[in-house]
Amino acid sequence: MRKQVLVCLVLLCLFGCQQAGRGVLQINAAEDFGKTVKVNLSGTVGSLEYIQLETDSACIIGRNPEFYVTRKYVISIDGNRCLLFSRKDGRFVREVLHKGQDDTGYRSTLRGGNVALIEETDELMLKGWKPNEIVIQSLDTEAKRTLFLHGETPTMAPLGADAAVSASLIVLGNEPYSMYLYNQGEVTDSIANGQLFENPENVVLIITNDDYFYRHAGKTYYKNMTNDTLYHIDFQGKHPHAVFMLDGKGVSLEMRYKPDLFRDLQPLQVNRITEDSDAIFYLIRQGKETYPMLYNKASGKGFRLEGKGLTNDIDGKVDLFPSRITKDNEYIFVVDPTTLEDDELANLGIDAEDNPVIVIGKK
């Protein structure tokens, strides 16, 4: 009987290892890029909530903003300001701190591949003026605390309420560690850099969203532009979650020290990733053009979405593509009025000069 139990345990372990191996998603991004498919929005969400953000001289949102949504607020982050709007009616509430070198100021906002919102505590992170300082402010109480990162780490994300991960600048090829893990304000571990290379000319090629973090279902995920693997990050390290197969058309390590290759070949760049239980949504950028992509986890199939994203068969106002999916499983869609046609503006009842419209989708 004991031998039978032992054999069963061994088989279970082997089966678990096989299951874990199959759990790494294989996304044939290069092939999928050539397949354009129309996909209806109703297959992802069942209802839509529109929030027209107030447009006034005190709350004009700058260029290339990023947005987060909590139960109370819509948070707008551009290059100069963090603004809070009411989720209930879109009215401007206040600015979060301000950009300036004083006790209540910050050096820069956390944009690009960062995750600036700690969803578990409704706190917002910004870069402080002291070396490697992160200023963290509560959106509800306005209480402020700080976190000091290890070294020059331009990209970071929370791992939970009081835990974080930062990605080191590895474009010169000689940084020994690619990441540092923090808990309760202290560095607890580091992750070795597996992409070391020689860069005799000290050439620096930094790409938009070179290091990219996002969160899904309370977990934190990471992808580097020159690595095809998407990782789940936790205190045990980094774990492969998906592989974007680019058939040699992606950004290579060689492009780090040969920028002419990057300019001449115009590689496929995978970024702006988010996901739900059924699919991974991401963008592919090539040259100056950006294309919305979708990978279905169940079928293992992917494709480029027709037009600007998911075809809005719910109310027909404007097609949508998710920029984030919150811990409450709400899909955040950002509608930039400057990109809309006249009929789309009319459908939304806005002008091209207005602040963006935030649309929240729910299952």
LOFITOR-6311 format. One record per residue (C-alpha): residue number from 1; x, y, z. Coordinates in Angstrom, 2 decimals, decimal comma. Layout:
% LOFITOR-6311
NUM / X / Y / Z
...
//
This chain:
% LOFITOR-6311
1 / 0,00 / 0,00 / 0,00
2 / 2,82 / 2,42 / 0,88
3 / 4,52 / 1,68 / -2,45
4 / 1,27 / 2,46 / -4,29
5 / 0,95 / 5,77 / -2,44
6 / 4,57 / 6,60 / -3,22
7 / 4,08 / 5,82 / -6,91
8 / 0,96 / 8,00 / -6,99
9 / 2,84 / 10,87 / -5,39
10 / 5,67 / 10,57 / -7,92
11 / 3,16 / 10,51 / -10,79
12 / 1,39 / 13,55 / -9,39
13 / 4,70 / 15,43 / -9,16
14 / 5,58 / 14,51 / -12,72
15 / 2,12 / 15,50 / -13,91
16 / 2,42 / 18,80 / -12,05
17 / 5,74 / 19,53 / -13,76
18 / 4,21 / 18,76 / -17,16
19 / 1,23 / 20,99 / -16,40
20 / 3,54 / 23,82 / -15,35
21 / 5,48 / 23,45 / -18,62
22 / 2,29 / 23,66 / -20,66
23 / 1,26 / 26,67 / -18,63
24 / 3,76 / 28,94 / -20,39
25 / 1,72 / 30,52 / -23,17
26 / 3,23 / 30,40 / -26,65
27 / 2,17 / 33,53 / -28,56
28 / 3,22 / 33,49 / -32,22
29 / 3,20 / 37,28 / -32,46
30 / 5,01 / 37,49 / -35,81
31 / 2,51 / 35,17 / -37,50
32 / -0,50 / 36,66 / -35,71
33 / 0,57 / 40,12 / -36,85
34 / -0,32 / 39,12 / -40,40
35 / -3,85 / 37,94 / -39,53
36 / -6,49 / 40,68 / -39,18
37 / -9,75 / 39,66 / -37,49
38 / -12,85 / 41,57 / -36,42
39 / -13,66 / 40,84 / -32,78
40 / -16,77 / 42,15 / -31,03
41 / -16,49 / 44,01 / -27,73
42 / -19,40 / 42,02 / -26,28
43 / -17,16 / 38,96 / -26,16
44 / -15,04 / 40,72 / -23,53
45 / -17,44 / 42,95 / -21,54
46 / -21,21 / 43,19 / -21,20
47 / -21,75 / 46,79 / -20,10
48 / -20,06 / 50,18 / -20,49
49 / -19,77 / 53,15 / -18,11
50 / -18,73 / 56,45 / -19,76
51 / -16,90 / 59,14 / -17,77
52 / -16,39 / 62,46 / -19,55
53 / -13,55 / 64,16 / -17,69
54 / -14,15 / 67,82 / -16,96
55 / -12,38 / 70,16 / -19,36
56 / -11,35 / 73,44 / -17,75
57 / -8,26 / 75,64 / -17,63
58 / -7,37 / 74,20 / -14,20
59 / -7,48 / 70,57 / -15,33
60 / -6,37 / 70,36 / -18,93
61 / -4,60 / 67,01 / -19,36
62 / -1,24 / 67,10 / -21,13
63 / 0,10 / 65,00 / -23,98
64 / 0,29 / 61,20 / -23,88
65 / -1,49 / 60,72 / -20,55
66 / -1,93 / 57,45 / -18,71
67 / -4,96 / 56,60 / -16,58
68 / -5,89 / 54,53 / -13,54
69 / -9,34 / 54,03 / -12,04
70 / -10,27 / 53,34 / -8,42
71 / -13,71 / 53,06 / -6,86
72 / -13,71 / 56,83 / -6,23
73 / -11,34 / 58,40 / -8,73
74 / -10,06 / 58,55 / -12,26
75 / -6,33 / 59,34 / -12,11
76 / -4,68 / 61,13 / -15,03
77 / -0,87 / 61,15 / -15,27
78 / 0,93 / 63,17 / -17,92
79 / 4,51 / 64,43 / -18,05
80 / 3,88 / 67,30 / -15,66
81 / 0,88 / 66,57 / -13,44
82 / -1,20 / 63,96 / -11,66
83 / -4,87 / 64,95 / -11,62
84 / -7,80 / 63,37 / -9,78
85 / -11,29 / 63,34 / -11,27
86 / -14,45 / 62,02 / -9,68
87 / -15,41 / 58,62 / -11,03
88 / -19,05 / 59,46 / -10,33
89 / -19,38 / 62,46 / -12,64
90 / -15,93 / 63,20 / -14,10
91 / -15,51 / 66,50 / -12,24
92 / -12,00 / 67,68 / -11,37
93 / -11,14 / 67,01 / -7,70
94 / -7,52 / 68,13 / -7,19
95 / -3,92 / 67,78 / -8,26
96 / -1,83 / 65,15 / -6,47
97 / 1,16 / 67,03 / -5,02
98 / 2,93 / 69,04 / -7,74
99 / 6,03 / 68,99 / -9,88
100 / 8,63 / 71,08 / -8,05
101 / 11,68 / 70,90 / -5,81
102 / 10,19 / 71,36 / -2,35
103 / 8,73 / 69,31 / 0,51
104 / 5,41 / 68,78 / -1,25
105 / 6,82 / 68,37 / -4,76
106 / 8,18 / 65,59 / -6,93
107 / 10,77 / 65,31 / -9,69
108 / 8,71 / 63,38 / -12,24
109 / 5,66 / 61,21 / -12,68
110 / 5,91 / 57,44 / -13,08
111 / 4,85 / 56,73 / -16,64
112 / 5,96 / 54,48 / -19,48
113 / 6,49 / 50,92 / -18,29
114 / 5,84 / 51,73 / -14,62
115 / 2,78 / 50,89 / -12,55
116 / 2,18 / 54,01 / -10,46
117 / -0,95 / 52,99 / -8,54
118 / -0,87 / 50,62 / -5,56
119 / -4,34 / 49,14 / -5,98
120 / -4,39 / 47,44 / -2,56
121 / -4,07 / 50,76 / -0,72
122 / -5,16 / 53,39 / -3,28
123 / -1,78 / 55,11 / -3,12
124 / 0,05 / 56,82 / -5,98
125 / 3,82 / 56,66 / -6,50
126 / 5,99 / 59,45 / -7,95
127 / 9,73 / 60,06 / -8,26
128 / 11,02 / 62,27 / -5,45
129 / 13,88 / 64,77 / -5,52
130 / 16,26 / 62,81 / -3,31
131 / 18,39 / 60,18 / -5,07
132 / 16,31 / 57,08 / -5,87
133 / 13,41 / 58,36 / -3,76
134 / 9,83 / 57,29 / -4,48
135 / 7,12 / 59,46 / -2,93
136 / 3,93 / 57,55 / -2,11
137 / 0,74 / 59,47 / -1,36
138 / -2,65 / 58,19 / -0,25
139 / -5,43 / 59,37 / -2,57
140 / -7,95 / 59,31 / 0,28
141 / -6,06 / 60,79 / 3,28
142 / -3,20 / 62,55 / 1,40
143 / -0,77 / 60,96 / 3,89
144 / 2,73 / 60,68 / 2,42
145 / 5,50 / 58,11 / 2,82
146 / 8,70 / 57,31 / 0,95
147 / 10,55 / 54,34 / -0,52
148 / 14,22 / 54,43 / -1,52
149 / 15,16 / 52,26 / -4,48
150 / 18,46 / 50,51 / -5,00
151 / 20,59 / 52,21 / -7,66
152 / 19,38 / 53,94 / -10,81
153 / 16,11 / 52,11 / -11,43
154 / 13,88 / 54,05 / -13,81
155 / 11,05 / 51,48 / -13,92
156 / 9,08 / 49,93 / -11,05
157 / 5,79 / 48,42 / -9,94
158 / 4,08 / 47,34 / -6,71
159 / 3,94 / 43,69 / -5,71
160 / 1,28 / 44,36 / -3,09
161 / 0,33 / 46,78 / -0,33
162 / 3,88 / 47,33 / 0,96
163 / 6,06 / 45,49 / -1,54
164 / 7,59 / 46,49 / -4,86
165 / 9,97 / 45,54 / -7,66
166 / 12,31 / 47,78 / -9,64
167 / 14,03 / 47,12 / -12,97
168 / 17,61 / 48,31 / -13,47
169 / 18,81 / 50,18 / -16,54
170 / 20,64 / 47,38 / -18,38
171 / 21,11 / 48,95 / -21,82
172 / 24,91 / 49,15 / -21,39
173 / 25,03 / 45,40 / -20,86
174 / 27,13 / 45,31 / -17,69
175 / 24,56 / 45,71 / -14,91
176 / 24,91 / 42,53 / -12,75
177 / 21,32 / 42,59 / -11,48
178 / 18,21 / 43,26 / -13,54
179 / 15,78 / 43,67 / -10,64
180 / 15,48 / 44,38 / -6,95
181 / 12,64 / 43,26 / -4,67
182 / 11,41 / 45,35 / -1,73
183 / 9,29 / 44,54 / 1,30
184 / 8,40 / 46,91 / 4,12
185 / 10,68 / 49,54 / 2,58
186 / 13,78 / 47,35 / 2,50
187 / 15,58 / 45,49 / -0,29
188 / 14,99 / 41,79 / 0,31
189 / 16,42 / 40,19 / -2,82
190 / 17,83 / 40,78 / -6,30
191 / 17,48 / 39,01 / -9,64
192 / 20,58 / 38,48 / -11,77
193 / 20,80 / 40,04 / -15,22
194 / 20,57 / 37,24 / -17,77
195 / 21,21 / 39,56 / -20,72
196 / 24,81 / 40,61 / -20,19
197 / 26,70 / 41,75 / -23,29
198 / 29,76 / 43,78 / -24,26
199 / 29,22 / 47,38 / -25,27
200 / 32,67 / 48,77 / -26,11
201 / 31,33 / 52,06 / -27,48
202 / 28,98 / 52,64 / -24,52
203 / 26,15 / 53,27 / -26,95
204 / 22,75 / 53,66 / -25,31
205 / 19,55 / 52,63 / -27,06
206 / 16,56 / 53,26 / -24,82
207 / 13,16 / 52,37 / -26,22
208 / 9,78 / 53,57 / -25,03
209 / 8,52 / 51,00 / -22,52
210 / 11,90 / 49,25 / -22,70
211 / 11,04 / 47,65 / -19,35
212 / 7,31 / 47,14 / -18,99
213 / 5,28 / 46,16 / -15,92
214 / 1,57 / 45,49 / -15,56
215 / -0,68 / 43,86 / -12,98
216 / -3,35 / 41,20 / -13,36
217 / -5,48 / 39,60 / -10,63
218 / -3,22 / 40,93 / -7,87
219 / -0,02 / 39,68 / -9,54
220 / 2,77 / 41,66 / -11,18
221 / 4,15 / 40,87 / -14,63
222 / 7,23 / 42,10 / -16,48
223 / 8,70 / 42,12 / -19,97
224 / 11,93 / 43,61 / -21,29
225 / 11,95 / 44,79 / -24,90
226 / 14,95 / 42,62 / -25,88
227 / 13,57 / 39,47 / -24,22
228 / 10,68 / 37,55 / -25,79
229 / 9,59 / 36,12 / -22,42
230 / 6,89 / 37,67 / -20,27
231 / 7,47 / 36,93 / -16,56
232 / 5,39 / 36,79 / -13,40
233 / 7,36 / 38,46 / -10,58
234 / 7,09 / 37,57 / -6,90
235 / 9,41 / 37,16 / -3,89
236 / 10,57 / 33,81 / -5,22
237 / 11,91 / 35,46 / -8,37
238 / 10,65 / 35,66 / -11,93
239 / 8,64 / 32,88 / -13,56
240 / 7,94 / 32,51 / -17,31
241 / 4,30 / 33,28 / -18,07
242 / 4,26 / 33,67 / -21,86
243 / 6,64 / 33,79 / -24,81
244 / 6,11 / 36,19 / -27,72
245 / 7,61 / 34,43 / -30,74
246 / 8,75 / 37,14 / -33,17
247 / 10,62 / 35,02 / -35,75
248 / 13,74 / 37,20 / -35,53
249 / 11,72 / 40,36 / -36,19
250 / 11,85 / 41,66 / -32,61
251 / 14,31 / 43,96 / -30,84
252 / 17,63 / 42,12 / -30,42
253 / 20,44 / 42,62 / -27,90
254 / 22,70 / 43,56 / -30,81
255 / 20,52 / 46,63 / -31,42
256 / 21,54 / 47,88 / -27,98
257 / 25,01 / 48,73 / -29,25
258 / 24,11 / 49,05 / -32,95
259 / 21,23 / 51,55 / -33,03
260 / 21,45 / 51,78 / -36,83
261 / 20,08 / 48,22 / -36,96
262 / 17,07 / 49,34 / -34,94
263 / 16,42 / 52,29 / -37,26
264 / 16,95 / 50,32 / -40,47
265 / 15,08 / 47,11 / -39,62
266 / 12,13 / 48,72 / -37,77
267 / 11,60 / 45,65 / -35,52
268 / 8,30 / 44,59 / -34,01
269 / 8,00 / 45,94 / -30,47
270 / 5,59 / 44,25 / -28,05
271 / 4,31 / 46,56 / -25,32
272 / 1,23 / 47,86 / -23,49
273 / 0,33 / 44,37 / -22,33
274 / -2,69 / 43,60 / -20,17
275 / -4,74 / 40,47 / -19,64
276 / -7,81 / 38,83 / -18,17
277 / -8,61 / 35,18 / -17,48
278 / -9,39 / 34,54 / -21,15
279 / -6,99 / 36,64 / -23,21
280 / -3,82 / 38,70 / -23,41
281 / -4,19 / 42,11 / -25,06
282 / -1,10 / 43,89 / -26,32
283 / 0,17 / 46,39 / -28,87
284 / 2,75 / 45,84 / -31,57
285 / 4,64 / 48,92 / -32,65
286 / 6,55 / 49,01 / -35,93
287 / 8,14 / 52,29 / -36,89
288 / 5,58 / 55,00 / -36,11
289 / 2,55 / 52,72 / -36,38
290 / 0,87 / 50,83 / -33,54
291 / -1,44 / 47,83 / -33,92
292 / -3,83 / 46,21 / -31,37
293 / -3,33 / 42,46 / -30,85
294 / -5,23 / 39,73 / -28,99
295 / -4,22 / 36,22 / -27,89
296 / -6,93 / 33,76 / -26,81
297 / -5,63 / 31,57 / -23,98
298 / -8,11 / 28,73 / -24,48
299 / -7,63 / 28,27 / -28,21
300 / -3,96 / 29,26 / -28,30
301 / -4,73 / 31,47 / -31,29
302 / -3,94 / 35,13 / -31,80
303 / -4,46 / 37,86 / -34,38
304 / -4,34 / 41,56 / -35,10
305 / -7,61 / 43,34 / -34,37
306 / -9,33 / 45,07 / -37,23
307 / -9,41 / 48,86 / -36,96
308 / -8,67 / 50,54 / -33,62
309 / -9,55 / 47,61 / -31,38
310 / -12,62 / 45,65 / -30,32
311 / -15,66 / 46,44 / -32,49
312 / -18,25 / 48,12 / -30,27
313 / -21,38 / 46,05 / -30,82
314 / -22,76 / 47,09 / -27,40
315 / -23,76 / 50,70 / -28,14
316 / -21,81 / 51,45 / -31,34
317 / -20,38 / 54,75 / -30,10
318 / -16,67 / 54,07 / -30,60
319 / -14,45 / 50,99 / -30,87
320 / -12,35 / 50,27 / -27,77
321 / -9,12 / 48,57 / -26,67
322 / -8,24 / 47,98 / -22,98
323 / -5,34 / 49,93 / -21,49
324 / -5,65 / 48,32 / -18,04
325 / -7,74 / 45,76 / -16,22
326 / -8,16 / 46,47 / -12,51
327 / -8,05 / 44,10 / -9,54
328 / -11,87 / 44,36 / -9,50
329 / -11,89 / 43,03 / -13,07
330 / -12,94 / 46,34 / -14,59
331 / -11,66 / 47,08 / -18,10
332 / -10,31 / 50,60 / -18,59
333 / -10,64 / 52,03 / -22,09
334 / -9,24 / 55,49 / -22,91
335 / -10,85 / 57,49 / -25,72
336 / -8,66 / 60,33 / -27,03
337 / -10,90 / 62,93 / -28,73
338 / -8,06 / 64,08 / -31,00
339 / -8,08 / 60,67 / -32,73
340 / -11,84 / 60,50 / -33,42
341 / -13,84 / 61,15 / -36,56
342 / -16,66 / 63,71 / -36,52
343 / -19,37 / 61,05 / -36,22
344 / -17,59 / 59,46 / -33,26
345 / -17,29 / 62,82 / -31,52
346 / -21,00 / 63,36 / -32,10
347 / -21,80 / 59,89 / -30,70
348 / -19,97 / 60,81 / -27,48
349 / -21,22 / 64,41 / -27,35
350 / -17,72 / 65,88 / -27,09
351 / -15,33 / 68,15 / -28,99
352 / -11,86 / 67,30 / -30,27
353 / -10,33 / 69,73 / -27,72
354 / -11,98 / 68,08 / -24,71
355 / -10,17 / 65,96 / -22,15
356 / -10,26 / 62,20 / -22,82
357 / -13,29 / 60,05 / -22,11
358 / -12,75 / 57,08 / -19,81
359 / -14,90 / 54,04 / -20,49
360 / -15,19 / 51,27 / -17,90
361 / -16,29 / 47,85 / -19,08
362 / -17,69 / 45,12 / -16,88
363 / -18,50 / 41,48 / -17,54
//
